[in-house]
Amino acid sequence: MEGTTATANAAKVQMLIDREEIRDATLRYTRGLDRHDTELLLSAYHPDARDDHGGFIGNREDFATVNNALHARYWVRHQHHTTNQIIDIDGDTAHCESYMIVNLVREDG
């Protein structure tokens, strides 16, 4: 019985670690956007990731380039906030749904 409990506890601890790594990636994403830090933004994605933002669908590198250019062109300040986040993990597969609030300020206020 003790071995089973230890195995179950180890699995729970690993799930908590995995969830926190996903949360960290989400925060690197928002921080990278806000700071126009391409390296930080890219670190939120796996190397062969594709991003679908409706008006943009493509690889992570192109997303960072396009997004940073758009933010620099249209906004003098912006903040991306992660709010509710649901992370479901099933073995080696994870699904995450994150709500974002974005504050955008134009030059004319």
Contacts in CASP RR format, 6 or more apart in sequence:
PFRMAT RR
TARGET T0000
AUTHOR 0000-0000-0000
METHOD contacts of the structure
MODEL  1
MEGTTATANAAKVQMLIDREEIRDATLRYTRGLDRHDTELLLSAYHPDAR
DDHGGFIGNREDFATVNNALHARYWVRHQHHTTNQIIDIDGDTAHCESYM
IVNLVREDG
15 89 0 8 1.000
18 89 0 8 1.000
18 94 0 8 1.000
19 87 0 8 1.000
19 89 0 8 1.000
22 87 0 8 1.000
22 94 0 8 1.000
22 96 0 8 1.000
23 85 0 8 1.000
23 87 0 8 1.000
25 43 0 8 1.000
25 44 0 8 1.000
25 45 0 8 1.000
26 44 0 8 1.000
26 82 0 8 1.000
26 85 0 8 1.000
26 96 0 8 1.000
26 98 0 8 1.000
27 82 0 8 1.000
28 40 0 8 1.000
28 41 0 8 1.000
28 43 0 8 1.000
28 44 0 8 1.000
29 41 0 8 1.000
29 44 0 8 1.000
29 45 0 8 1.000
29 80 0 8 1.000
30 80 0 8 1.000
30 81 0 8 1.000
30 82 0 8 1.000
30 100 0 8 1.000
31 37 0 8 1.000
31 40 0 8 1.000
32 38 0 8 1.000
32 40 0 8 1.000
32 41 0 8 1.000
32 44 0 8 1.000
33 41 0 8 1.000
33 67 0 8 1.000
33 71 0 8 1.000
33 78 0 8 1.000
33 80 0 8 1.000
34 78 0 8 1.000
34 79 0 8 1.000
34 80 0 8 1.000
36 68 0 8 1.000
36 71 0 8 1.000
36 72 0 8 1.000
38 64 0 8 1.000
38 65 0 8 1.000
38 68 0 8 1.000
41 60 0 8 1.000
41 64 0 8 1.000
41 67 0 8 1.000
41 68 0 8 1.000
42 60 0 8 1.000
42 61 0 8 1.000
42 64 0 8 1.000
45 51 0 8 1.000
45 60 0 8 1.000
47 60 0 8 1.000
48 59 0 8 1.000
49 59 0 8 1.000
49 60 0 8 1.000
50 57 0 8 1.000
50 58 0 8 1.000
50 59 0 8 1.000
50 60 0 8 1.000
51 57 0 8 1.000
51 58 0 8 1.000
51 59 0 8 1.000
51 60 0 8 1.000
51 63 0 8 1.000
52 58 0 8 1.000
53 63 0 8 1.000
53 67 0 8 1.000
56 62 0 8 1.000
56 63 0 8 1.000
56 66 0 8 1.000
56 67 0 8 1.000
71 78 0 8 1.000
74 104 0 8 1.000
74 106 0 8 1.000
75 104 0 8 1.000
75 105 0 8 1.000
75 106 0 8 1.000
76 105 0 8 1.000
76 106 0 8 1.000
76 107 0 8 1.000
77 103 0 8 1.000
77 104 0 8 1.000
77 105 0 8 1.000
78 102 0 8 1.000
78 103 0 8 1.000
78 104 0 8 1.000
78 105 0 8 1.000
79 102 0 8 1.000
79 103 0 8 1.000
80 100 0 8 1.000
80 101 0 8 1.000
80 102 0 8 1.000
81 100 0 8 1.000
81 101 0 8 1.000
81 102 0 8 1.000
81 103 0 8 1.000
82 98 0 8 1.000
82 99 0 8 1.000
82 100 0 8 1.000
83 98 0 8 1.000
83 99 0 8 1.000
83 100 0 8 1.000
83 101 0 8 1.000
84 98 0 8 1.000
84 99 0 8 1.000
85 96 0 8 1.000
85 97 0 8 1.000
85 98 0 8 1.000
85 99 0 8 1.000
86 96 0 8 1.000
86 97 0 8 1.000
86 98 0 8 1.000
87 94 0 8 1.000
87 95 0 8 1.000
87 96 0 8 1.000
88 94 0 8 1.000
88 95 0 8 1.000
88 96 0 8 1.000
END
